[in-house]
Amino acid sequence: MSSLSGTNSTLFTFILTGIPGLEAEHAWLSIPFSSIYLVALVGNCTILFVIKTDSSLHEPMYYFLSMLALTDLGLSLSTMPTVLKLFWLNSREIGFESCFAQLCFVHIFSFIESSVLLAMAFDRYVAICKPLRYASILTNARIAMIGLAILGRSAFLPLPLALMLRRLPFRKSRVLSHPYCLHQDLMRLACADTTFNRLYGLVLVSVIMILDPLLIVMSYALIFKTILGIASLKERLKSLNNCLSHIFAVLALYIPMIGLSLVYRFGHHTSPLVHILMANIYLLVPPVLNPIIYSIKTKQIRKGIARVFVLRKM
């Protein structure tokens, strides 16, 4: 079987795939994809700008929201070059090193997103279950430590997966299934034993799709228990409303993530269009939805946007 060894990897390129059957429409499809990236970039930059310039938002909840916005920017910028290059210019080739760099960034930012949502669940738990100790527990120093722990966890856990995959020989058939590089896709093209990648990938999937969501659910079990113990219905609704934005952000990430994983593991006979659709939803939808969700559901963010952008014009 002809393959690519690690010695000539710098000369090797992969072929990206847009949407099968709609190649002639790629120029038109570039418009919605460009719009999605524009909304994601503008929305998350707006969230960051508002939090930075509005001193009333310099609180733990909004520091975590800033981390989420930065992560969504990173995730969008990781896939945007190859996606727009493919749809705008029909340029389908990506170099071996560029492909692995993109793969690393995509998986690292995905891990960061899951970790930040877990930290935000802890923030909501402390705010509702231990309100009198909120300021003493979530100090600026502790938030910085949480941020560093998230970066360390998200950078080092996926790294062995990418390094081991990079050392494998690849088939001369180098057509990928997406307009960006994903670990599952490249592993399919490897012509060597991928047992380590499959087993270690299963461990990572367990962490990001089982452990993190389980801890988030446990946090909300304690939160709902506390809310149900509040005597005033108005206060119950107020406390619940403070969690809605985060709940929607969690659903926006984990539903497409779980769907994509199930399609890759059990949908071997499904249409390639299903794989591409699920991957695009997983990578493109959360960075678009998160700033919209927090702008609509969080009163302080709405007021901050009004103060920064509306009142400055007056």
Contacts in CASP RR format, 6 or more apart in sequence:
PFRMAT RR
TARGET T0000
AUTHOR 0000-0000-0000
METHOD contacts of the structure
MODEL  1
MSSLSGTNSTLFTFILTGIPGLEAEHAWLSIPFSSIYLVALVGNCTILFV
IKTDSSLHEPMYYFLSMLALTDLGLSLSTMPTVLKLFWLNSREIGFESCF
AQLCFVHIFSFIESSVLLAMAFDRYVAICKPLRYASILTNARIAMIGLAI
LGRSAFLPLPLALMLRRLPFRKSRVLSHPYCLHQDLMRLACADTTFNRLY
GLVLVSVIMILDPLLIVMSYALIFKTILGIASLKERLKSLNNCLSHIFAV
LALYIPMIGLSLVYRFGHHTSPLVHILMANIYLLVPPVLNPIIYSIKTKQ
IRKGIARVFVLRKM
1 171 0 8 1.000
1 191 0 8 1.000
2 171 0 8 1.000
2 172 0 8 1.000
3 169 0 8 1.000
3 170 0 8 1.000
3 171 0 8 1.000
3 172 0 8 1.000
3 191 0 8 1.000
3 192 0 8 1.000
4 12 0 8 1.000
4 169 0 8 1.000
4 170 0 8 1.000
4 171 0 8 1.000
4 172 0 8 1.000
5 169 0 8 1.000
6 167 0 8 1.000
6 169 0 8 1.000
9 96 0 8 1.000
9 97 0 8 1.000
9 166 0 8 1.000
10 96 0 8 1.000
10 97 0 8 1.000
11 96 0 8 1.000
12 95 0 8 1.000
12 96 0 8 1.000
12 170 0 8 1.000
12 174 0 8 1.000
13 93 0 8 1.000
13 94 0 8 1.000
13 95 0 8 1.000
13 96 0 8 1.000
13 174 0 8 1.000
14 93 0 8 1.000
14 94 0 8 1.000
14 95 0 8 1.000
14 96 0 8 1.000
14 99 0 8 1.000
14 174 0 8 1.000
14 175 0 8 1.000
14 176 0 8 1.000
14 181 0 8 1.000
14 186 0 8 1.000
14 189 0 8 1.000
15 92 0 8 1.000
15 93 0 8 1.000
15 174 0 8 1.000
15 175 0 8 1.000
15 176 0 8 1.000
16 82 0 8 1.000
16 86 0 8 1.000
16 92 0 8 1.000
16 93 0 8 1.000
16 94 0 8 1.000
16 176 0 8 1.000
16 178 0 8 1.000
16 179 0 8 1.000
16 180 0 8 1.000
17 92 0 8 1.000
17 175 0 8 1.000
17 176 0 8 1.000
17 177 0 8 1.000
17 178 0 8 1.000
17 179 0 8 1.000
17 272 0 8 1.000
17 276 0 8 1.000
18 26 0 8 1.000
18 86 0 8 1.000
18 87 0 8 1.000
18 178 0 8 1.000
18 179 0 8 1.000
18 276 0 8 1.000
19 25 0 8 1.000
19 26 0 8 1.000
19 29 0 8 1.000
19 273 0 8 1.000
19 276 0 8 1.000
20 272 0 8 1.000
20 273 0 8 1.000
20 276 0 8 1.000
22 29 0 8 1.000
26 86 0 8 1.000
26 87 0 8 1.000
26 90 0 8 1.000
27 87 0 8 1.000
27 88 0 8 1.000
29 87 0 8 1.000
30 84 0 8 1.000
30 87 0 8 1.000
30 88 0 8 1.000
33 83 0 8 1.000
33 84 0 8 1.000
33 87 0 8 1.000
33 284 0 8 1.000
34 84 0 8 1.000
34 87 0 8 1.000
34 88 0 8 1.000
36 284 0 8 1.000
36 288 0 8 1.000
37 76 0 8 1.000
37 80 0 8 1.000
37 83 0 8 1.000
37 84 0 8 1.000
37 284 0 8 1.000
39 288 0 8 1.000
39 292 0 8 1.000
40 72 0 8 1.000
40 73 0 8 1.000
40 76 0 8 1.000
40 284 0 8 1.000
40 287 0 8 1.000
40 288 0 8 1.000
40 291 0 8 1.000
41 73 0 8 1.000
41 76 0 8 1.000
41 77 0 8 1.000
43 69 0 8 1.000
43 291 0 8 1.000
43 292 0 8 1.000
43 295 0 8 1.000
44 69 0 8 1.000
44 70 0 8 1.000
44 72 0 8 1.000
44 73 0 8 1.000
44 76 0 8 1.000
44 287 0 8 1.000
44 290 0 8 1.000
44 291 0 8 1.000
45 69 0 8 1.000
45 73 0 8 1.000
46 291 0 8 1.000
46 295 0 8 1.000
46 305 0 8 1.000
47 65 0 8 1.000
47 66 0 8 1.000
47 69 0 8 1.000
47 291 0 8 1.000
47 294 0 8 1.000
47 295 0 8 1.000
47 301 0 8 1.000
48 66 0 8 1.000
48 69 0 8 1.000
48 70 0 8 1.000
48 73 0 8 1.000
49 308 0 8 1.000
50 57 0 8 1.000
50 301 0 8 1.000
50 304 0 8 1.000
50 305 0 8 1.000
50 308 0 8 1.000
51 57 0 8 1.000
51 58 0 8 1.000
51 62 0 8 1.000
51 63 0 8 1.000
51 65 0 8 1.000
51 66 0 8 1.000
51 69 0 8 1.000
52 66 0 8 1.000
53 308 0 8 1.000
54 304 0 8 1.000
54 307 0 8 1.000
54 308 0 8 1.000
56 300 0 8 1.000
56 304 0 8 1.000
57 300 0 8 1.000
57 301 0 8 1.000
57 304 0 8 1.000
60 123 0 8 1.000
60 134 0 8 1.000
60 138 0 8 1.000
60 143 0 8 1.000
61 120 0 8 1.000
61 123 0 8 1.000
61 124 0 8 1.000
61 127 0 8 1.000
62 300 0 8 1.000
63 140 0 8 1.000
63 143 0 8 1.000
64 116 0 8 1.000
64 119 0 8 1.000
64 120 0 8 1.000
64 123 0 8 1.000
64 143 0 8 1.000
65 120 0 8 1.000
65 294 0 8 1.000
65 301 0 8 1.000
67 112 0 8 1.000
67 116 0 8 1.000
67 119 0 8 1.000
67 147 0 8 1.000
67 150 0 8 1.000
68 113 0 8 1.000
68 116 0 8 1.000
68 117 0 8 1.000
68 120 0 8 1.000
68 249 0 8 1.000
68 290 0 8 1.000
69 290 0 8 1.000
69 291 0 8 1.000
71 109 0 8 1.000
71 112 0 8 1.000
71 113 0 8 1.000
71 116 0 8 1.000
72 113 0 8 1.000
72 286 0 8 1.000
72 287 0 8 1.000
72 290 0 8 1.000
72 291 0 8 1.000
73 287 0 8 1.000
74 105 0 8 1.000
74 109 0 8 1.000
75 106 0 8 1.000
75 109 0 8 1.000
75 110 0 8 1.000
75 113 0 8 1.000
75 283 0 8 1.000
75 286 0 8 1.000
75 287 0 8 1.000
76 284 0 8 1.000
76 287 0 8 1.000
78 102 0 8 1.000
78 105 0 8 1.000
78 106 0 8 1.000
78 109 0 8 1.000
78 180 0 8 1.000
79 102 0 8 1.000
79 106 0 8 1.000
79 179 0 8 1.000
79 180 0 8 1.000
79 283 0 8 1.000
79 284 0 8 1.000
82 94 0 8 1.000
82 102 0 8 1.000
82 179 0 8 1.000
82 180 0 8 1.000
82 181 0 8 1.000
83 179 0 8 1.000
83 180 0 8 1.000
85 91 0 8 1.000
86 92 0 8 1.000
86 179 0 8 1.000
87 179 0 8 1.000
94 102 0 8 1.000
94 181 0 8 1.000
99 181 0 8 1.000
99 186 0 8 1.000
100 162 0 8 1.000
100 165 0 8 1.000
100 166 0 8 1.000
100 181 0 8 1.000
102 180 0 8 1.000
102 181 0 8 1.000
103 162 0 8 1.000
103 165 0 8 1.000
103 181 0 8 1.000
103 182 0 8 1.000
103 183 0 8 1.000
103 186 0 8 1.000
104 158 0 8 1.000
104 159 0 8 1.000
104 162 0 8 1.000
106 180 0 8 1.000
106 181 0 8 1.000
106 182 0 8 1.000
106 283 0 8 1.000
107 158 0 8 1.000
107 161 0 8 1.000
107 162 0 8 1.000
107 183 0 8 1.000
108 154 0 8 1.000
108 155 0 8 1.000
108 158 0 8 1.000
109 154 0 8 1.000
110 208 0 8 1.000
110 257 0 8 1.000
111 153 0 8 1.000
111 154 0 8 1.000
111 157 0 8 1.000
111 158 0 8 1.000
111 204 0 8 1.000
111 208 0 8 1.000
112 150 0 8 1.000
112 151 0 8 1.000
112 154 0 8 1.000
113 253 0 8 1.000
113 286 0 8 1.000
114 208 0 8 1.000
114 212 0 8 1.000
114 253 0 8 1.000
115 150 0 8 1.000
115 153 0 8 1.000
115 154 0 8 1.000
115 212 0 8 1.000
116 150 0 8 1.000
117 212 0 8 1.000
117 216 0 8 1.000
117 246 0 8 1.000
117 249 0 8 1.000
117 250 0 8 1.000
117 253 0 8 1.000
118 212 0 8 1.000
118 215 0 8 1.000
118 216 0 8 1.000
119 146 0 8 1.000
119 147 0 8 1.000
119 150 0 8 1.000
120 246 0 8 1.000
120 249 0 8 1.000
121 215 0 8 1.000
121 216 0 8 1.000
121 219 0 8 1.000
121 220 0 8 1.000
121 246 0 8 1.000
121 250 0 8 1.000
122 219 0 8 1.000
123 138 0 8 1.000
124 219 0 8 1.000
124 220 0 8 1.000
124 223 0 8 1.000
124 242 0 8 1.000
124 243 0 8 1.000
124 246 0 8 1.000
125 219 0 8 1.000
125 222 0 8 1.000
125 223 0 8 1.000
126 133 0 8 1.000
126 134 0 8 1.000
126 137 0 8 1.000
126 138 0 8 1.000
127 134 0 8 1.000
127 242 0 8 1.000
128 223 0 8 1.000
128 226 0 8 1.000
128 227 0 8 1.000
128 239 0 8 1.000
128 242 0 8 1.000
128 243 0 8 1.000
129 222 0 8 1.000
129 223 0 8 1.000
129 226 0 8 1.000
130 137 0 8 1.000
157 204 0 8 1.000
157 207 0 8 1.000
158 204 0 8 1.000
160 200 0 8 1.000
161 183 0 8 1.000
161 197 0 8 1.000
161 200 0 8 1.000
161 201 0 8 1.000
161 204 0 8 1.000
162 183 0 8 1.000
164 196 0 8 1.000
164 197 0 8 1.000
164 200 0 8 1.000
165 183 0 8 1.000
165 186 0 8 1.000
165 187 0 8 1.000
165 190 0 8 1.000
165 194 0 8 1.000
165 197 0 8 1.000
168 190 0 8 1.000
168 191 0 8 1.000
168 192 0 8 1.000
168 194 0 8 1.000
169 190 0 8 1.000
169 191 0 8 1.000
169 192 0 8 1.000
170 186 0 8 1.000
170 189 0 8 1.000
170 190 0 8 1.000
170 191 0 8 1.000
171 189 0 8 1.000
171 190 0 8 1.000
171 191 0 8 1.000
173 189 0 8 1.000
174 189 0 8 1.000
176 182 0 8 1.000
176 185 0 8 1.000
176 186 0 8 1.000
176 189 0 8 1.000
177 185 0 8 1.000
177 188 0 8 1.000
177 272 0 8 1.000
177 275 0 8 1.000
177 276 0 8 1.000
177 279 0 8 1.000
178 185 0 8 1.000
178 275 0 8 1.000
178 276 0 8 1.000
178 279 0 8 1.000
178 280 0 8 1.000
180 283 0 8 1.000
182 279 0 8 1.000
183 197 0 8 1.000
183 201 0 8 1.000
184 264 0 8 1.000
187 194 0 8 1.000
187 197 0 8 1.000
187 198 0 8 1.000
190 197 0 8 1.000
205 261 0 8 1.000
208 257 0 8 1.000
209 254 0 8 1.000
209 257 0 8 1.000
209 258 0 8 1.000
209 261 0 8 1.000
213 250 0 8 1.000
213 254 0 8 1.000
216 250 0 8 1.000
220 243 0 8 1.000
220 247 0 8 1.000
223 239 0 8 1.000
223 243 0 8 1.000
226 239 0 8 1.000
227 236 0 8 1.000
227 239 0 8 1.000
227 240 0 8 1.000
228 236 0 8 1.000
230 236 0 8 1.000
230 239 0 8 1.000
241 297 0 8 1.000
244 297 0 8 1.000
245 293 0 8 1.000
245 294 0 8 1.000
245 297 0 8 1.000
245 298 0 8 1.000
248 289 0 8 1.000
248 293 0 8 1.000
248 297 0 8 1.000
249 286 0 8 1.000
249 289 0 8 1.000
249 290 0 8 1.000
249 293 0 8 1.000
249 294 0 8 1.000
252 285 0 8 1.000
252 286 0 8 1.000
252 289 0 8 1.000
252 290 0 8 1.000
252 293 0 8 1.000
253 286 0 8 1.000
256 278 0 8 1.000
256 281 0 8 1.000
256 282 0 8 1.000
256 285 0 8 1.000
256 286 0 8 1.000
257 282 0 8 1.000
259 278 0 8 1.000
259 282 0 8 1.000
260 275 0 8 1.000
260 278 0 8 1.000
260 279 0 8 1.000
260 281 0 8 1.000
260 282 0 8 1.000
263 270 0 8 1.000
263 274 0 8 1.000
263 275 0 8 1.000
263 278 0 8 1.000
264 275 0 8 1.000
267 274 0 8 1.000
294 301 0 8 1.000
295 301 0 8 1.000
295 302 0 8 1.000
295 305 0 8 1.000
296 302 0 8 1.000
END
